[in-house]
Amino acid sequence: MSASDIYGLVLAGGRSRRMGRDKSTIAYRGKPQVEVAFDLLSSVCHRVFISNRADQEQTPGHKGKPQLHDRYDNLGPMGGLLTAFDAHPDCAWLVVACDLPFLDRATLDFLIQHRNASRNATAFRGQYEGLPEPMCAIYEPAMRKQLQQFLEAGITCPRKALIRSDALLLDLPNPQILENANLPQDLENARAAVAAGNTVNLGAPESAKRECDACPPKTKKIEVRLYALLREKAGCSELSLETDARTAREVYDEVQRKFNLPWPANLFRAAVNDEFCAWDHSVRPGDCVHMIPPVAGG
């Protein structure tokens, strides 16, 4: 299947500090992974570019291929995506990272077949937390303005951008297909799995909890307020948390585990700093998260 209005973008401009070498040049199938990803996108997209740094232009797997050098300093994947939209603002972009050794044509076909071009983006849910996977997703032209607004607001993580946007989220046909190789031990495990024709969890569940390199998880201190039956079950009305939770839902999940709460989050309402919000609302250091049962009566 092909999509004439979709351009492909291989994100390959990272510094690969955790791996200790350029991840785009690692070979799992006899050639650099950036070239494997480029060929995959070429089979389903009208045009394909490698998003990289200017100093990577002659790097194996990059050399001779269409490239878009990052125009935004130190923004990681967000910078690559914005650079692509600057170059071709009227196109949808199918974006994949260069560190996905198991990614295959069937997964890209599934993503394109279920794309909703009227939404800002179409992406997969991660297999562990259900959060959007920004490194294998279709970003529609309307997303450009959204990304620019997020950048102005200091939001530089594509995952956070998807959470806050009108994105269609799909379940992965193969839950392990988007496992990413970030560490040397991931590399060896991935090579063994590829050689055997398998997929495996790479460093899960910890690697599944990472955000993109542009915004690593940070522990923060927040306050939590519990009301009615939540207060009764937990035995307290307020508590302080040192947490790396990124959303109100993740805060609830942590409280749920701590007090063995039997109810799912969607039975309650969330508020951050006294304003009602969706459960995917971002949580920042110093925030106060309120968890409120529905009020009976009329």
Residue pairs with C-beta under 8 A, 6 or more apart in sequence:
1 44
1 109
1 112
1 113
2 43
2 44
2 45
2 46
3 44
3 45
3 46
3 92
3 94
3 112
3 115
4 46
5 46
5 91
5 92
6 44
6 45
6 46
6 91
6 92
6 93
6 94
6 112
6 138
7 45
7 46
7 47
7 48
7 49
7 84
7 88
7 91
7 92
7 93
7 94
8 38
8 41
8 42
8 44
8 45
8 47
8 48
8 49
8 93
8 94
8 95
8 96
9 41
9 48
9 49
9 50
9 51
9 68
9 80
9 81
9 84
9 93
9 94
9 95
9 96
10 24
10 34
10 37
10 38
10 41
10 48
10 49
10 50
10 51
10 96
10 97
10 98
11 51
11 77
11 80
11 81
11 95
11 96
11 97
11 98
11 135
12 23
12 24
12 34
12 37
12 50
12 51
12 52
12 56
12 61
12 62
12 98
13 51
13 52
13 53
13 56
13 70
13 79
13 80
14 23
14 76
14 77
14 98
14 213
15 213
16 22
16 23
16 24
18 182
18 183
19 26
19 99
19 181
19 182
19 183
19 184
19 186
19 187
20 184
22 56
22 59
23 33
23 98
23 99
23 181
23 182
24 32
24 33
24 34
24 52
24 56
24 59
24 61
24 62
24 98
24 99
25 32
25 33
25 34
25 59
25 60
25 61
26 32
26 33
26 181
26 187
27 33
28 36
28 101
28 190
28 191
28 194
29 36
29 194
31 61
32 60
32 61
33 61
33 98
33 99
33 101
34 50
34 61
34 62
34 98
35 61
35 65
37 96
37 97
37 98
37 100
37 103
38 48
38 50
38 61
38 65
40 96
40 103
40 104
40 105
40 108
41 48
41 94
41 96
41 108
42 48
43 105
43 108
44 94
44 105
44 108
44 109
44 112
45 94
47 66
48 65
48 66
49 65
49 66
49 67
49 68
49 84
49 87
50 62
50 65
50 66
50 67
50 68
51 67
51 68
51 70
51 80
51 81
51 83
51 84
52 59
52 62
52 67
52 68
52 69
52 70
53 69
53 70
54 69
56 62
56 67
57 63
57 67
57 69
68 80
68 83
68 84
68 87
69 83
70 79
70 80
70 83
71 79
71 82
71 83
71 86
72 78
72 79
72 82
72 83
73 79
75 82
75 151
75 156
75 214
76 156
76 212
76 213
76 214
76 215
77 95
77 97
77 134
77 135
77 158
77 212
77 213
77 214
78 147
78 150
78 151
78 156
78 157
78 158
78 161
78 214
79 214
80 95
81 93
81 95
81 139
81 147
81 158
82 144
82 147
82 148
82 151
84 93
84 95
85 93
85 139
85 141
85 143
85 144
85 147
89 141
89 144
90 141
91 141
92 117
92 138
92 139
92 140
92 141
93 138
93 139
94 108
94 111
94 112
94 137
94 138
95 134
95 135
95 136
95 137
95 138
95 139
96 103
96 108
96 135
96 136
97 135
97 136
97 180
99 180
99 181
99 182
100 135
100 136
100 177
100 178
100 179
100 180
100 181
101 179
101 181
101 190
101 191
101 193
101 194
102 174
102 176
102 177
102 178
102 179
102 190
102 193
102 194
102 199
103 136
103 177
103 178
104 177
106 173
107 136
107 172
107 173
107 174
107 177
107 178
108 136
110 170
110 173
111 122
111 124
111 136
111 137
111 138
111 170
112 138
114 122
114 168
114 170
115 122
115 138
115 168
116 122
116 168
117 140
119 140
119 166
119 167
119 168
120 139
120 140
120 142
120 143
120 146
120 165
120 166
120 167
121 137
121 138
121 139
121 140
121 143
121 162
121 165
121 166
121 167
121 168
122 137
122 138
122 167
122 168
122 170
123 132
123 133
123 134
123 136
123 137
123 138
123 162
123 167
123 168
123 169
123 170
124 132
124 133
124 136
124 137
124 169
124 170
124 171
124 172
124 178
125 131
125 132
125 133
125 169
125 170
125 171
125 172
126 132
126 133
126 178
126 208
127 172
127 175
127 176
127 178
127 208
128 204
128 205
128 208
128 209
129 208
129 209
129 250
131 159
131 163
131 246
131 247
132 159
132 162
132 163
132 167
132 169
133 159
133 172
133 178
134 157
134 158
134 159
134 161
134 162
134 212
135 158
135 178
135 180
135 212
136 178
137 158
137 162
137 167
139 147
143 161
143 165
146 161
146 165
147 161
150 156
150 160
150 161
150 164
155 161
155 164
156 214
156 215
157 211
157 212
157 214
157 215
158 212
158 214
159 211
159 212
160 211
160 215
160 246
160 282
163 247
163 280
163 282
164 280
164 282
172 178
174 199
176 199
176 200
176 201
177 199
179 190
179 199
179 200
179 201
179 202
179 204
179 207
180 186
180 202
180 207
181 187
181 189
181 190
181 202
182 202
182 203
182 207
182 210
183 203
185 203
186 202
186 203
186 207
189 200
189 202
190 200
190 202
193 199
193 200
201 208
209 217
209 244
210 216
210 217
211 217
211 246
217 244
217 246
218 244
219 242
219 243
219 244
220 242
220 243
220 244
220 283
220 284
220 285
220 286
221 240
221 241
221 242
221 243
221 285
221 286
222 240
222 241
222 243
222 245
222 251
222 283
222 285
222 286
222 287
222 288
222 289
223 238
223 239
223 240
223 241
223 287
223 288
223 289
224 238
224 239
224 240
224 241
224 251
224 255
224 288
224 289
224 290
224 291
225 237
225 238
225 288
225 289
225 290
225 291
226 234
226 236
226 237
226 238
226 239
226 255
226 291
227 237
227 290
227 291
227 292
227 293
228 292
228 293
229 293
230 261
230 268
230 291
230 293
231 237
233 259
233 261
233 262
234 255
234 258
234 259
234 261
235 259
239 255
241 251
241 254
241 255
243 250
243 251
243 254
245 251
245 253
245 254
245 283
246 282
246 283
247 279
247 280
247 281
247 282
247 283
248 270
248 272
248 277
248 278
248 279
248 280
248 281
248 283
248 289
249 265
249 270
249 279
249 280
250 283
251 283
251 289
252 265
252 268
252 270
252 279
252 289
252 291
253 265
255 261
255 291
256 263
256 265
265 279
266 279
267 293
267 294
268 291
268 292
268 293
268 294
269 276
269 291
269 292
269 293
269 294
270 276
270 277
270 278
270 279
270 281
270 289
270 290
270 291
270 292
271 277
271 289
271 290
271 292
272 281
272 283
272 287
272 288
272 289
272 290
273 287
273 288
274 288
274 290
283 289
